[in-house]
Amino acid sequence: MSLVSLKTELRQDLKLTPQLLQSMEILQMNSQELLEYLNKVSEENPVVEQEDSSALRSAYEELRQKASWIDAGVHGGTFTHEDTAMPERGAADREVESLSAFLCDQLDRKRLPKPLLALSRYIAELVDEDGWLNQEDLDGLLDLKIPQALIDQALSTIQSLDPAGVGARNLSECLLLQLARKDNVSPAVMDIVSRFLPELSRKHYGPISRELGLTVEEIQATEKVISGLEPHPGRAFQPTEPTVYVRPDIFIVELDGKLQAILNEYYLPRVSISDYYARLLKESDEQETREYLRQKMQQAKWLLSSLERRGSTLRSCADAILEAQRPFFSGETHELSPMSLSSLAEALAVHPSTVSRATRGKFLQCRQGTYPLRYFFSRAIGDQGPSQQAVKRRLLDLVRDEDPAHPLSDQRLCQLLSARGIQVARRTVAKYRIELGIQSSTARKRQSS
């Protein structure tokens, strides 16, 4: 029998190039992060030149004269910004340690292959303040031709880090990750977390008992174990009293009688390639110098390309949000029209993950105030119903106008919304009420008496 054989196979290898990572990271950066990144790059790469533009400063002041509310901030709320002059470059508060920095520090201590380490660090930056990951962000990696096997490996690496539960994509996965690190966890606990969390939260023990063959007492015992878990593993990294200082990435301004979306790039430096080093690359006779400059020149070109893509994508998203929410920005209504990440991505002919990265952590300022860009994404109730934000606003108005001595029950709120043409279930009303921080009718009545 021959010990030699020939075999032909197709195999996809990952090329996690520096420009790919750079493009993804820059697209996700907000204005302040981008400024800090450009300052760092210009220090490390002599080919990259930064130049302050007096023309941009003049344009900024001209814009502020036409819209005096720019940078006035929203006081008494989550977002404040009290600068009235041109924002000072580099003047930003820095976190002592964020969750993503904590995760990256753990990754650096592991001996991971370079592609896996690079992808794991990128995913660590996608983790939100609660320690969760958005599935759309992970799906976007496939569009970048990153193999599913490597994505799964990087996700598993993130989920193996502390705090337990980090990197989960939903509540069930978050709790299961924590249970996996505990000893002597009963199969019943795992089954309930995997399949019956909604029933458990409503204390509907019957379906759980019938399906798993457990007594009510056994279910309540597992409930105690589950209640000891942390649904928000990133909570410890959140400041006790979060005061967020925001620099808007986008302005919605009325100019010449027309609403326009304007990128806030006024304080960013103009980035270009140094003529001196470009000449030196052509004229130098030293091989080592030429190779060094060639590498730095390529990095500079990647940077300029990534900046152009970021600006183009963010501008397209801003224009689409303005068009979809024009009645809100024009002051005709306080309610948002239904709009999702996927519908915006479809309108722009890009993947939802691209929109997700472009809007993540960025803010928009308009006459009404300063909002996270993702505030304007609100799903519709039903096929043709209003947005969830609109329903919540109607619900809030009903509670504000109620008789304190006879507060409205969830069922009554459901009926009043139905009379206004909004068909929602009672449990949906209860869910929105809780999200708005409104107590139950019984608690509100007790509070008023």
KATA-V841132 format. One line per field, one symbol per residue. psi: psi as a letter, one per 40 degrees, with the letter a starting at -180 (. if undefined). A space follows every 50 residues. Layout:
BEGIN
psi->???
END
This chain:
BEGIN
psi->hhehihhhihhhihggiddddddddddeiaddddddddddddddhedhii hhhdddddddddddddgeehedihieadhiheheahhhhegiiiidhidd ddddddddeigiidddddddddddeehadeeiihddddddddeefhiddd ddddddddeeiiiheieieiddddddddddeiifhiddddddddefdddd defgdddddddefiidddddddddddeeihegeedeehidghhhhhhidi hhihhfehhihhhgedeiihhihhdddddddddiehdddddddddddddd ddddddddddddddddddddddddfddddeedieiiihhidddddddefi idddddddeheiihhaddahiidedehhiihadeiiiddddddddddddd eihddgihiddddddddddeehhiiddddddddddefhiiddddddde.
END
